[in-house]
Amino acid sequence: MHSEFDLITRFLAPASAGSEAGVELGVGDDCALLEPTPGERLAVSVDTSVADVHFPASAPPHAIGHRALAVSLSDLAAMGARARWCVMSLTLPEADGDWVADFADGFHALCRTTGVALTGGDVSRGELAVGVTVMGEVPPAMALTRAGARPGDCLAVTGFLGGGAGGLARWREGERDLATPLLRRYLLPQPRLVAGVALRGLASSAIDISDGLQADLGHLCQASGVGVVLSPDALPLAEGLVEALGEPGARQAALCGGDDYELLVTLPPACLEEAQRRLAAQGLPLTEIGRITAEPGMSGVEASTSPGWRHFPGEAP
Ligand SMILES: [Mg+2]
């Protein structure tokens, strides 16, 4: 291991660790020692973001750091888990201290706003890629799985759709201003952790939208053994999406585009209003976009010509 990489490892050390964060021993030893809350379930997920597959290699380093953590945290949000800890594996083509300092700024900033402690890291040389394992907690029987949707449940989605695909389109056109709403949605997604916790006890099932609404809805219906009638006109479109892609393109992006990291949930109709009230308190809309049916299959939209995100046949950003 080169000395530059030792230097980089220091950039990745957490700003703070202590009993408050549930960290008995953080970065620096062979393992971290964590203090899980007694009686709670540990929710664990890992995501690897690869340059020019999941994000543009030339994106601002702080956005790459933010995004790599955000996409992993989105899975905790989709389980209704409270995010607690993470570990990161960073692969870099060269030891560029300025790049890593900016990357670490983005990563640590999201750690702070979400209350997550980075408790371990690993740096190696190779093609740019970031693997992030996240750990969260949820009380027994409170986790929001994909398998709980029941016929008659409402289907609803947090926030707005299509921003990930719209932002990617703007990036390809040469837009580089991160203040552009669509570019923010693509490169700086906000994991819906607070919403996930707020939906505990109300939602019957949940999944985060990483591969596209239609694809992830298919996963949810399959896991629950149900079907759905979707109302495509009800899909809440991201700010600037129609201007960027036109009306049909915007609707297609909302339906099939990936990288939105919103939560798709099902709820008994009697719970919808309370769920909307709780999320409105966070400034987040929850829009009803369909109804769960006993008959399998998806109606209300044409059979998808786009299967959503696929890793191997997929094109690079
Ligand atoms: Mg997911």
Boltz pocket constraint, residues with backbone or C-beta under 6 A from the ligand:
constraints:
  - pocket:
      binder: B
      contacts: [[A, 74], [A, 75], [A, 78], [A, 207], [A, 208], [A, 210]]
      max_distance: 6.0
